[in-house]
Amino acid sequence: MSFENDLKLLLSTQNILIYILSSEEERLEYNMNLMIQQNIKKSIYCWNFIDGYYNNPNYLNRALRNPLQAIEFIEQLNFPTSTIFFLKDFHAFINDISIIRKIKNVSRFLKQANSSIVISASEIQIPGLLKDFVTVLEFPLPNDDEINIELHRLFNIMNISSSFYSEYFYDLILAYRGFSIDQIRISIAKLLSSNSSIDNLIKNILNEKQQLVNQTDILEFYPVDDSFEDVGGLILLKDWLNKRSKAFSKQAQDYGLIAPKGVLLVGVQGTGKSLIAKAISGQWKLPLLKLDMGKIFAGIVGKSEERMRHMIKTAEQSFPCILWIDEIDKCFTRLNNYMDSGTTSRVLGTLLTWLAEKDKPIFVIATANQVLSLPSELLRKGRFDEIFFLDLPNLEEREKIFKIHLMKFRPLSWLNYDIKFLSKLTDQFSGAEIEQAIIEAMYNAFYEKREFSTQDIINVIDNFIPLAFTDQVNISAIQNWAISGKIRMAS
């Protein structure tokens, strides 16, 4: 059900106190007035602390700088019709005991006249004494249709030719998802004044979106330039992902295709789980949001669940996007569920419900090293489309990994290295360990003031103990899962 339908239902069923969470007062007031004019036979009185009541000439400046009088005004008014009292930022005053008492007193007048108080607020602050009276609604950010209308309006005002933006208009709408109307107006004015090309315009919008996301202090807008060419091996996983690379496009939407939910990548450290997350973002050309699970769990009771809900809201405002939950096993383990008075269980429950029911095109990539410690609910089908096991690279994949890193470090002379021999020596090495062996060889040669060689890498490999030798229990268990068909092999 849409916000407008929810609000109509509440206003028509004697809900006397409606609390709307939004930072867009102007747009909320416009939408409410439009809804009243078109669908509801009610009058509306608007109040703010500085101006008092301001939209009715008979009551201008009433209750100026006096929130208690704003409620007393409701009691004194003789209701000729059903009425909405729209009080802006009233959450700043609602915890005062005299205001609480006065709201309770006027509740019978509101019920008799089928009238309501609507409070707009940027955060939830509801006193316990009023919880039985309050219904909370969240005013969503502009949808695609609203962004479309606003962009056309702004371009017409600025006399910008449609030829400038027509081909990329849908890309502009996608880029501005998650912005408020005011933020869109400021962004368009600022960016167009610089006479940027449409490509640079979209890049600049994404830079602004990055700042908005980073302000949450929970999600990080992760800039990436990686692609599948930077990932050695994982042929089956990359093939699965390539088939879904256009799943978030308008063509896929018109085709009726259901957007993929995401994947859980499991395996030993260093096998490319984080790299593939970044490569998907680069390959699909979708923004990558990285979730810091450590910041979800705060010390105050109830705060962790609130932060998880805020993370979900921020991600949904940025759709389509990729949400990367790195090392999810460090937070959601069976042990944690019994050690923290249920906080982990509640946060996990919120995440699981969202993963199963989300309808926004958000592709979730979760990575885990110790998959055996994860709660079974997280591994159940329906949370993710697939669970892939990233095994240690085989000989052919190790050759590809050596080639990728040597081309990066020595783009002109990488052919001078004996990649086939090095690949044979690095059985049981992860991709990260192969890269580290090359870097260590470079340090040793640099210290001796010479170019590093194949022999330098061999010397490092001979003294290197791969993590696989110390993590055999976990690796063997996951391999058995893959053999039994519980999870899919990535290569």
NORRAZI-V729832 format. One record per residue. RES is the residue in one letter. BURIAL is 1 if it has 9 or more other C-alpha atoms within 8 Angstrom, else 0. Layout:
res={RES;RES}
burial={BURIAL;BURIAL}
//
This chain:
res={M;S;F;E;N;D;L;K;L;L;L;S;T;Q;N;I;L;I;Y;I;L;S;S;E;E;E;R;L;E;Y;N;M;N;L;M;I;Q;Q;N;I;K;K;S;I;Y;C;W;N;F;I;D;G;Y;Y;N;N;P;N;Y;L;N;R;A;L;R;N;P;L;Q;A;I;E;F;I;E;Q;L;N;F;P;T;S;T;I;F;F;L;K;D;F;H;A;F;I;N;D;I;S;I;I;R;K;I;K;N;V;S;R;F;L;K;Q;A;N;S;S;I;V;I;S;A;S;E;I;Q;I;P;G;L;L;K;D;F;V;T;V;L;E;F;P;L;P;N;D;D;E;I;N;I;E;L;H;R;L;F;N;I;M;N;I;S;S;S;F;Y;S;E;Y;F;Y;D;L;I;L;A;Y;R;G;F;S;I;D;Q;I;R;I;S;I;A;K;L;L;S;S;N;S;S;I;D;N;L;I;K;N;I;L;N;E;K;Q;Q;L;V;N;Q;T;D;I;L;E;F;Y;P;V;D;D;S;F;E;D;V;G;G;L;I;L;L;K;D;W;L;N;K;R;S;K;A;F;S;K;Q;A;Q;D;Y;G;L;I;A;P;K;G;V;L;L;V;G;V;Q;G;T;G;K;S;L;I;A;K;A;I;S;G;Q;W;K;L;P;L;L;K;L;D;M;G;K;I;F;A;G;I;V;G;K;S;E;E;R;M;R;H;M;I;K;T;A;E;Q;S;F;P;C;I;L;W;I;D;E;I;D;K;C;F;T;R;L;N;N;Y;M;D;S;G;T;T;S;R;V;L;G;T;L;L;T;W;L;A;E;K;D;K;P;I;F;V;I;A;T;A;N;Q;V;L;S;L;P;S;E;L;L;R;K;G;R;F;D;E;I;F;F;L;D;L;P;N;L;E;E;R;E;K;I;F;K;I;H;L;M;K;F;R;P;L;S;W;L;N;Y;D;I;K;F;L;S;K;L;T;D;Q;F;S;G;A;E;I;E;Q;A;I;I;E;A;M;Y;N;A;F;Y;E;K;R;E;F;S;T;Q;D;I;I;N;V;I;D;N;F;I;P;L;A;F;T;D;Q;V;N;I;S;A;I;Q;N;W;A;I;S;G;K;I;R;M;A;S}
burial={0;0;1;0;0;1;1;1;0;1;1;0;0;1;1;1;1;1;1;1;1;1;0;0;1;0;0;1;0;0;0;0;1;0;1;1;0;0;0;0;0;1;1;1;1;1;1;1;1;0;1;1;1;1;0;0;0;0;0;1;1;1;1;1;1;1;1;1;0;1;1;1;1;1;0;0;0;0;0;0;0;1;1;1;1;1;1;1;1;1;1;0;0;1;1;0;0;0;1;1;0;1;1;0;0;1;1;0;0;1;1;0;1;1;1;1;1;1;1;1;1;0;0;0;0;1;0;0;0;1;0;0;0;1;0;0;1;0;1;0;0;1;0;1;0;0;1;1;0;1;0;0;0;1;1;0;0;0;0;0;0;0;0;0;1;0;0;0;0;0;0;1;1;1;1;1;1;1;1;1;1;0;0;1;1;0;1;1;0;0;1;1;0;0;0;1;0;1;0;0;1;1;0;1;1;1;0;0;1;1;1;0;1;1;0;0;0;1;1;1;1;0;0;1;0;1;1;1;0;0;1;1;1;1;0;1;1;1;0;0;1;0;0;0;1;0;1;1;0;0;0;1;1;0;0;0;0;0;0;1;1;1;1;1;1;1;1;1;0;1;1;1;1;0;0;1;1;1;1;1;1;1;1;0;0;1;1;1;1;1;1;1;1;0;0;1;1;0;0;0;0;0;1;1;1;0;1;1;1;0;1;1;0;1;1;1;1;1;1;1;1;1;1;1;1;1;1;1;1;0;1;1;1;1;0;1;1;0;0;0;0;1;1;1;0;1;1;1;0;1;1;1;0;1;1;0;0;0;0;0;1;1;1;1;1;1;1;1;1;1;1;0;0;1;1;0;0;0;1;0;0;0;1;1;1;1;1;1;1;1;1;1;1;0;1;1;1;1;1;1;1;1;1;1;1;1;1;0;0;0;0;0;0;1;0;0;0;0;1;0;0;1;1;0;0;1;0;1;1;1;1;1;1;1;1;0;1;1;0;1;1;1;0;1;1;1;0;0;0;0;0;1;0;1;0;1;1;1;1;1;1;0;0;0;0;1;0;1;0;0;1;0;0;1;1;0;1;1;1;0;1;1;0;0;0;0;1;1;1;1;1}
//
